[in-house]
């Protein structure tokens, strides 16, 4: 590898053009680096061609690209390989790219190697297990598709856990660890994986704000008593969520809601519904009690909404 040249993306591009176009015109001022390094020369037709030194250099670069032994190349070449697609996607050098993903000196290059392997579904379990503890959540996210799940017991990013849930079948041990996570969104995701007959036990382990979100996303758990208990401890956002699944509360609670400003989440919804009922009663009085017209219009409206 010619280390006397300060390679950059443009210089690499111009030099690699000789692979497919051995004789072509060059702008000397824009290609001074490869000219001064003796990699190319002008022929009698005033076209530029590779020198013997240039041919050896090009062959060396291509050999590294084809083999996936990228870490021996300067950083600009390693980035160029991924950015410009200098690989055969039908014959990826998976083993060496996995080494790049795990060991390259550049975090950016390691990430690009992971993304390429993931794109073509070439991340194996062994490599994924090693990537499962990477500080970049996007790398852990890709690793989570193939790595052993025990590597994610202490996962801190809900996006990684959500990806695992979408692509895998987390076992009971995963759920137990995630229920104790310091990340509330992970606790909620774990709670939603449990069976209905475990709901009381699971809800008892959650923080108040988590309970409100779980009940909002699992309406079958939102019994009157649970909702009332959750309401007492929920913040304003939690209460707005609970309103959507609240279906049975004591009359005294409704009276309190209508009088107390601190219940604005539910009071606004009750007021909205009260106005709708008033309007319905007003319109309902247009026809007599036994009117067939009123019945037919009512049935039609229900069908259209359904």
N, C-alpha and C positions, 0 to 999 in steps of 0.2 A: 504493500500500500504506500503510495507516494505521500509522505507526510510533509513535503515541502510546499504543498499547495494548501491554501486556506479555502478548503472546499465550502460551498454553500449550495442551497437548493438549485439555483440557476446554473451554477457551474456543473453540478452533477447531471442535471437535465441535458445540457448541451453536450456533455461528454458521452452520455448513454445513447444519444441520438445516433452515434456511429455504429451501434449494433444493427440498426435496421436501415441505415442510410450511410454506407461506408464512404461515399464521396458527396460532399455538399458544400454549399457556401457558408462562410462564417463571417461575422463582424469581428475583426481582430481586436477592436477596442473593448468589446464585450466579452471576449474569450481569451484575454491576455494571460490568464492563469494557466490554462492548459497549453497554450502556445509556448509561453516562457518555460514551462516545465518539460518541454520537448515531447509532449504526448501526441501532438498533431503537427502536420506540416502541409504546406501548399504544394500541389503538384503542377505539372506543366499546363493543365487546363484551368488553373487558378481555382480549383476546388481544393478543399481541405480533406486530408485523409489521416488515418492513424499511423504513427511511427511504430516501429517494433516495440519500443518502450510502452507506447500507448496501448498496443494490442495486449501486451502482458498485463498492463494495469486493468484494462477492461475485463479480461478473462478472470483476473483475481477477484474483482468486485462481483462478477456474475457468479463465480464459484461460491462466494460467501452468501449471496442472496439465495441461490438454489439450495444450499445445504442448511440454511437457517442459522449458521454460525455468525450471528450478527454482532455479538458483543466484542469481536475483534476489530470491528470497523469503527471509524469516528462517529460521534453522535449524529452528525447531520446525515450520514448514510443510513444509520439505523432508523431515524425518523422518516427518511425518504422512502425506505422499503415499505413502510406501512402506509404513509400518506399517499403514495403514488401507485400502490398496488403492485409492487415488483415481486410478485409471487404467483405461483400456479395454484389456484384454489382447488384444482382437482388432484394435486399432488403436494399438499403442504408438508413441509419437514416438521411434523408435529413434535417429535422428541426434542429437537433443538429449540424450537419455538417455546416449548414448555420451560426449558432452561433459561431462555431469555425472560420469560414471564416471572420466573422466580429469582433470578440472580443478576439481571442486568444492572449496571451502575446507575442508570437513569430511571426514576420512578415513572416518568412519562412513557418511556419505551416499554417498561414492564407492563404498564396498563394497556398499551396498544397491543402487545402480544396477547394478553388475556382476552381483549375484545375480539381479536382476529380468531383465536381458537374457539371462543364462544360463538362467534358468528357462524362458523361452519361445524358447530357441535363436536369439537375435538378436545374439549376439556375433559380429562379423565378424572377418576376419583382421587388418585394419588396427588396429582397436581392441585386439584380443588381443595383437598384437605390442607395442603400447605398454604393455600391462599385464604383460607377461612378466617385467619386472624389478621389479615392485612388491615392497615389503618384506614384505607379508602373503602367506604361502604359500597361503592359501585363495583369494586373488585370482589368484595365479600358476596354481594348480590349475585354475581355471575357464578361464583364458586358454590353458592348454596344450591344450585341446581343438581350438583353431582357429589358434593362432599358428604361425608358421614354426618348425620344430623347432630350427633353429640357435640360437634364443634361449635354449635350455635346455641348451646344452653344459656350462655351469658351474653348473647347478642344484644346490642344497645340501640340498634337502628330499626325502627318499625318497618321500613321499606324492605329490609332484608327478610324479616320474619314474614311479611305479607307475601313476598315472592316464594318463600318456602311453602306457605300454606296453599298458594295457587298451583305450585308445580309438584309438590310432594304430599305425603300423608304423615304429618308430624305425629309421633307416638305420645303416649301418656307422659313419658319422662320429659319430653320437650315442653308439653303444656304445663307441667308442674313447675319447671324452672321459669318459664315465661310469666306465670302468675305472680312470681316473686320479683319480677323485673323492676328496676328503678324507673323504667320508661312506662308511663301510664298507657300509651297507645298499644304497647306490646301486651300489657296486662289485659286490656280489653280484647285484643285479638285472641289471646289464649282463652279467655272466658267464653268467647263465642264458639270455641271448639268443643266445649264440654257438653255432656248430655243434660237433658231437661231435669232428670232426677237428681242431678248434682247442683242445681241452681242455688239453693240456699247456702250450701257450703262454699260455693265459688263466690257468690256475692258478699259473703261475710269476710272474705279475704281481700276484697278490693277497697280502694279509697272511695270516699263519697262521690267524687266527680266521675270516677270510673263506673260506678254503679248506674248513674244516670245515663251514661252513654251505652252501656250494655243493655239496659232495659229498653232504650230507644231503638236499638238495633235488633233486639229479640223480644218483640211484642208479646210472645207467648209466655214470657216470664213476668210481664208487667201486671201482676195482680194488684188489687186495690191496696192491700197492706204494704206490699213492697214499694209501690209508687209513693205512698204517703211517707214511708220511712226515708226513702231516697230524697223526697222533696225537702224534708227538714234540713238535710245536710248539703244539698246541692247549691252551687252558685247560680247566677242568673242564666248563664248559658246552659247549664245542666237542666234548669227548670224549663227552659224553652223546649229542650229535647223531651222532657217528661210529659209535657202538655200533649204531645202528639200521640202518646200511648195511654194517656189517662182516660179510663172509661167508667170508673165507679169510685166516688168519694162521698163522705158524709155530707148531709145538707149543711151542717154547721161550717164545714170547710168552704163551701161555695159562698155562704154569707160572709165569711171572713175575707175571702178573696175579693169580693165586690167592694169591701170597705177599706181594705188595707193597701196602701201604695206599694208595699214591699212584695206584693204578689202580681206585679204588672204582667209577667209572662203569661199567667193563666187568665188574669182579668181581661187583657186585651182579646184573648181568644173567646172568652165567654161573652164579652160585649159584642164581638163580631157575630157570634152565633145568635145572640138575642135580637140583633137588628135584622138578621136574615129571617128569623121566625116571625118577627113583627111584619116584615114585608110579605112573607108568605101568607100570613093570616089576613092581611089587608087585601091581597089579590084573591085569596080563597073566597072572600065574601062576595066577589063579583057574581058568582053563580050560587044557586040555592043548594042546600045540603045534599039533596039526592040527585044533583045534576050529573047526567051521563057525560056531558061535555067536560066537566071538571075531571071526572075519572079517566076519560080517554086522554086528555092532555097530560095528566099526571103520569099515566102509564107510558105515554110517548116520551116524556122527559126522562124517565128512568131508563128506558131502552137506549136513548141517545147517549146518556152518560155511561152506560155499561158497555 
